[in-house]
Amino acid sequence: MTKYSSEFKVKLVNEYFDGQISILGLSKKYGLPSESPIYRWVHEAEVNGLNYLITKKSRKEYSQDLKLSVIEYYKLHEISRLDTAIYFKISPSQVNSWIYKYNHYGVIGLRRRPRGRRPLMAKKKKQVRLDSTKEEKYKQEILNLKAKLHDTEMDRDILKALKTLRENNPGSKKQN
């Protein structure tokens, strides 16, 4: 269950869009402890429209490939988790969860897990070790290589900019 109803979210966003009140004013008016949810709702509505704020009742299952593409987009574009969530039209908390799992467990952490309660009469199993499949190892390696390439490109761009600045500023050259 969501903390705030869809109608409430749309009402606040419409009031903000009318231009009569600020986000801080809305949080004080309606007694919200923080203005960050209102900021998130406004940002989501600006990008995807007011229909995006309507709560969906279905539980979606996401593939490992989609989770990896979300993480890759977040890392390579260097944008916020909120903007990543809005781009993929998923919950920001879902993006946070996937990034946490990826950082702690790698690609293995993004596997689908069986849902529901375990059977009561099941035999006690030894602790199961998660081993990577070949495909998961390749995906992990590809993500690592893309991150290294991105970092290298950023370093190159910084060095080019520094060189340009030194060439254009004659006072910074060493004098013999």
C-alpha positions as CSV (number, residue, x, y, z in Angstrom):
1,M,0.0,0.0,0.0
2,T,1.3,3.4,-0.8
3,K,1.6,6.1,1.8
4,Y,-0.1,8.8,-0.3
5,S,-3.0,8.2,-2.7
6,S,-2.8,8.9,-6.4
7,E,-5.5,11.6,-6.1
8,F,-3.5,13.4,-3.4
9,K,-0.3,13.3,-5.5
10,V,-2.1,14.7,-8.6
11,K,-3.8,17.4,-6.4
12,L,-0.4,18.6,-5.1
13,V,1.2,18.6,-8.4
14,N,-1.6,20.5,-10.0
15,E,-1.4,23.1,-7.3
16,Y,2.3,23.5,-7.9
17,F,1.8,23.7,-11.7
18,D,-0.8,26.5,-11.1
19,G,2.2,28.6,-9.9
20,Q,0.5,29.9,-6.8
21,I,2.6,28.0,-4.2
22,S,6.1,26.5,-3.9
23,I,7.1,23.0,-3.1
24,L,8.1,24.0,0.4
25,G,4.7,25.8,0.8
26,L,2.9,22.7,-0.3
27,S,4.7,20.5,2.3
28,K,3.9,22.9,5.0
29,K,0.2,23.3,3.9
30,Y,-0.4,19.6,3.9
31,G,1.8,18.7,6.8
32,L,4.3,16.6,5.0
33,P,7.5,16.0,6.9
34,S,9.7,16.6,3.9
35,E,9.3,18.3,0.5
36,S,11.3,15.6,-1.3
37,P,8.3,13.4,-2.3
38,I,6.6,16.5,-3.8
39,Y,9.7,17.3,-5.7
40,R,9.8,13.7,-7.0
41,W,6.1,13.8,-8.0
42,V,6.5,17.1,-9.8
43,H,9.6,15.8,-11.7
44,E,7.9,12.6,-12.6
45,A,4.8,14.5,-13.9
46,E,6.9,16.9,-15.9
47,V,8.7,14.1,-17.7
48,N,5.9,11.5,-18.0
49,G,2.7,13.3,-17.4
50,L,0.2,13.2,-14.6
51,N,-1.0,9.6,-15.4
52,Y,2.4,8.4,-14.2
53,L,1.5,9.4,-10.7
54,I,-1.4,6.9,-10.6
55,T,-0.5,3.9,-8.5
56,K,-0.4,0.6,-10.4
57,K,-1.7,-2.4,-8.5
58,S,0.1,-5.1,-10.5
59,R,3.4,-6.6,-9.4
60,K,5.9,-6.7,-12.2
61,E,8.7,-9.2,-12.6
62,Y,11.7,-7.6,-14.3
63,S,14.3,-9.6,-16.2
64,Q,17.9,-9.7,-15.3
65,D,18.8,-8.0,-18.6
66,L,16.5,-5.0,-17.8
67,K,18.0,-4.7,-14.4
68,L,21.5,-4.6,-15.9
69,S,20.5,-2.0,-18.5
70,V,19.1,0.2,-15.7
71,I,22.4,-0.1,-13.8
72,E,24.4,0.5,-16.9
73,Y,22.4,3.6,-17.8
74,Y,22.8,5.0,-14.3
75,K,26.5,4.4,-14.2
76,L,27.4,5.6,-17.7
77,H,25.2,8.6,-17.9
78,E,26.1,9.8,-14.4
79,I,22.6,10.9,-13.6
80,S,20.6,10.6,-10.4
81,R,18.8,7.4,-9.4
82,L,15.5,9.4,-9.6
83,D,16.2,10.5,-13.2
84,T,17.1,6.9,-14.1
85,A,13.9,5.6,-12.6
86,I,11.8,8.2,-14.5
87,Y,13.6,7.3,-17.7
88,F,12.7,3.6,-17.3
89,K,9.3,4.4,-15.8
90,I,10.0,2.4,-12.6
91,S,10.1,3.2,-8.9
92,P,13.2,5.0,-7.6
93,S,13.3,2.6,-4.7
94,Q,13.5,-0.3,-7.2
95,V,16.5,1.4,-8.8
96,N,18.1,1.8,-5.4
97,S,17.5,-1.8,-4.6
98,W,19.1,-3.1,-7.8
99,I,22.1,-0.8,-7.5
100,Y,22.6,-2.0,-3.9
101,K,22.4,-5.6,-5.0
102,Y,24.7,-5.1,-7.9
103,N,27.3,-3.3,-5.8
104,H,27.3,-6.1,-3.1
105,Y,26.7,-9.3,-5.1
106,G,27.4,-8.4,-8.8
107,V,25.2,-9.7,-11.6
108,I,24.3,-12.7,-9.4
109,G,22.4,-10.5,-7.0
110,L,20.0,-9.5,-9.9
111,R,18.7,-13.0,-10.5
112,R,15.0,-13.7,-10.0
113,R,14.3,-15.2,-6.6
114,P,11.5,-17.7,-5.9
115,R,8.6,-15.9,-4.2
116,G,6.5,-17.1,-1.4
117,R,7.1,-19.0,1.8
118,R,9.3,-22.0,1.9
119,P,7.6,-25.3,2.6
120,L,7.6,-26.2,6.3
121,M,8.4,-29.8,5.9
122,A,11.3,-29.3,3.5
123,K,14.5,-31.0,4.3
124,K,17.1,-28.8,5.8
125,K,19.4,-27.8,3.1
126,K,23.0,-26.8,3.5
127,Q,23.7,-23.2,2.7
128,V,23.5,-22.7,-1.0
129,R,26.4,-20.9,-2.6
130,L,25.5,-18.7,-5.5
131,D,27.7,-19.6,-8.5
132,S,27.8,-17.5,-11.6
133,T,26.8,-18.9,-14.9
134,K,29.0,-18.2,-17.9
135,E,26.4,-15.8,-19.2
136,E,26.4,-13.9,-15.9
137,K,30.2,-13.7,-15.8
138,Y,30.2,-12.3,-19.3
139,K,27.6,-9.7,-18.4
140,Q,29.6,-8.7,-15.3
141,E,32.7,-8.4,-17.4
142,I,31.0,-6.3,-20.1
143,L,29.6,-3.9,-17.5
144,N,33.1,-3.6,-15.9
145,L,34.7,-3.0,-19.2
146,K,32.1,-0.3,-20.2
147,A,32.7,1.4,-16.8
148,K,36.5,1.4,-17.4
149,L,36.0,2.7,-21.0
150,H,33.8,5.5,-19.7
151,D,36.4,6.4,-17.0
152,T,39.2,6.4,-19.6
153,E,37.2,8.6,-21.9
154,M,36.5,11.1,-19.1
155,D,40.2,11.2,-18.2
156,R,41.1,11.8,-21.8
157,D,38.6,14.6,-22.1
158,I,39.9,16.3,-18.9
159,L,43.5,16.1,-20.2
160,K,42.4,17.6,-23.5
161,A,40.6,20.5,-21.7
162,L,43.7,21.1,-19.5
163,K,46.0,21.1,-22.5
164,T,43.7,23.6,-24.3
165,L,43.6,25.9,-21.2
166,R,47.4,25.9,-21.0
167,E,47.8,26.7,-24.7
168,N,45.3,29.5,-24.5
169,N,46.7,31.1,-21.3
170,P,50.3,32.3,-22.0
171,G,50.9,33.4,-18.4
172,S,50.7,29.8,-17.1
173,K,53.7,28.6,-19.2
174,K,56.9,28.0,-17.4
175,Q,59.6,30.6,-18.0
176,N,63.3,29.6,-18.2
